[in-house]
């Protein structure tokens, strides 16, 4: 009795060709998640700097310029002072993964003790 051997030549190549787009998509999503995390970190740092500047009595234009230098030009700055605290809220749009999904809206808040509790 003779058995016929089936050739498996090229089967690994075919399996790899099927899996490769999925691997590329997963890697692209991971890179985008890291980029969003880095943008969020920059936003928190910029909010802290802006809150300190506001607490020292800097102008809104100076604060907005500092935030724009640290993040992106599309970052929106909202400042407020109440009592002995100066607070800043930043919001910034971030493109969705691979440009296929809607943009994400990141935000960060920071507060600092007001340096001028009595006007200079």
C-alpha positions as CSV (number, residue, x, y, z in Angstrom):
1,X,0.0,0.0,0.0
2,X,1.3,3.4,-1.0
3,X,0.5,6.6,0.7
4,X,0.5,9.9,-1.1
5,X,2.2,12.7,0.7
6,X,0.6,16.1,0.4
7,X,3.0,18.9,-0.3
8,X,2.9,21.6,2.4
9,X,5.3,23.8,0.6
10,X,4.2,27.4,0.9
11,X,1.6,26.9,3.6
12,X,3.6,29.0,6.1
13,X,3.9,31.7,3.6
14,X,0.1,31.7,3.0
15,X,-0.6,31.8,6.8
16,X,1.9,34.6,7.2
17,X,0.2,36.6,4.4
18,X,-3.1,36.2,6.2
19,X,-1.7,37.3,9.6
20,X,0.5,40.1,8.5
21,X,-2.3,42.8,8.0
22,X,-3.6,42.0,11.5
23,X,-0.1,42.4,13.0
24,X,0.4,45.7,11.2
25,X,-2.9,46.9,12.5
26,X,-2.1,45.9,16.1
27,X,1.3,47.6,15.9
28,X,-0.2,50.8,14.5
29,X,-2.9,50.9,17.2
30,X,-0.2,50.4,19.9
31,X,1.8,53.2,18.5
32,X,-1.2,55.5,18.5
33,X,-2.0,54.6,22.1
34,X,1.5,55.5,23.1
35,X,1.2,58.8,21.2
36,X,-2.1,59.7,22.9
37,X,-0.5,58.9,26.3
38,X,2.5,61.2,25.5
39,X,0.1,63.9,24.4
40,X,-1.9,63.6,27.7
41,X,1.4,63.8,29.6
42,X,2.4,67.0,27.8
43,X,-1.1,68.4,28.4
44,X,-0.7,67.8,32.2
45,X,2.7,69.4,32.3
46,X,1.5,72.4,30.3
47,X,-1.5,72.8,32.6
48,X,0.8,72.8,35.6
49,X,3.1,75.5,34.1
50,X,0.0,77.6,33.0
51,X,-1.4,77.4,36.6
52,X,1.9,78.6,38.1
53,X,2.0,81.4,35.6
54,X,-1.5,82.4,36.3
55,X,-0.9,82.3,40.0
56,X,2.1,84.7,39.5
57,X,-0.1,87.1,37.7
58,X,1.1,86.5,34.1
59,X,-1.2,87.7,31.3
60,X,-3.5,85.3,29.4
61,X,-1.6,85.9,26.2
62,X,1.7,84.8,27.9
63,X,0.0,81.7,29.4
64,X,-1.6,80.8,26.0
65,X,1.8,81.2,24.3
66,X,3.5,78.9,26.8
67,X,0.8,76.3,26.4
68,X,1.0,76.4,22.6
69,X,4.8,76.0,22.8
70,X,4.4,72.9,25.0
71,X,1.5,71.3,23.2
72,X,-0.2,72.1,19.9
73,X,-1.7,75.3,18.5
74,X,-5.2,73.8,18.7
75,X,-5.1,73.5,22.5
76,X,-7.8,75.6,24.2
77,X,-6.9,77.3,27.5
78,X,-9.5,78.2,30.1
79,X,-8.2,80.1,33.2
80,X,-10.0,81.1,36.4
81,X,-9.0,82.5,39.8
82,X,-11.2,82.1,42.8
83,X,-10.0,83.1,46.2
84,X,-6.5,81.9,46.9
85,X,-6.4,79.5,43.9
86,X,-5.6,79.9,40.3
87,X,-6.9,77.1,38.0
88,X,-6.3,76.2,34.4
89,X,-8.1,73.7,32.2
90,X,-6.7,72.7,28.8
91,X,-8.4,70.7,26.1
92,X,-6.8,69.4,22.9
93,X,-8.1,67.3,20.1
94,X,-6.0,64.3,19.0
95,X,-6.6,62.5,15.7
96,X,-8.2,59.1,16.0
97,X,-6.2,55.9,15.4
98,X,-4.9,55.7,11.8
99,X,-7.1,58.6,10.9
100,X,-10.0,56.2,10.5
101,X,-11.7,56.9,13.8
102,X,-13.0,60.2,15.1
103,X,-10.7,62.6,17.0
104,X,-10.3,62.2,20.8
105,X,-10.6,65.1,23.1
106,X,-8.0,65.2,25.8
107,X,-8.1,67.5,28.8
108,X,-6.0,68.4,31.8
109,X,-6.5,70.5,34.8
110,X,-4.2,72.1,37.3
111,X,-4.4,74.4,40.3
112,X,-1.8,76.6,42.0
113,X,-2.0,78.8,45.1
114,X,-2.5,82.4,44.1
115,X,0.7,84.4,44.7
116,X,-1.2,87.7,44.8
117,X,-3.8,87.3,47.6
118,X,-3.4,91.1,48.0
119,X,-3.1,93.1,44.8
120,X,0.5,94.4,44.2
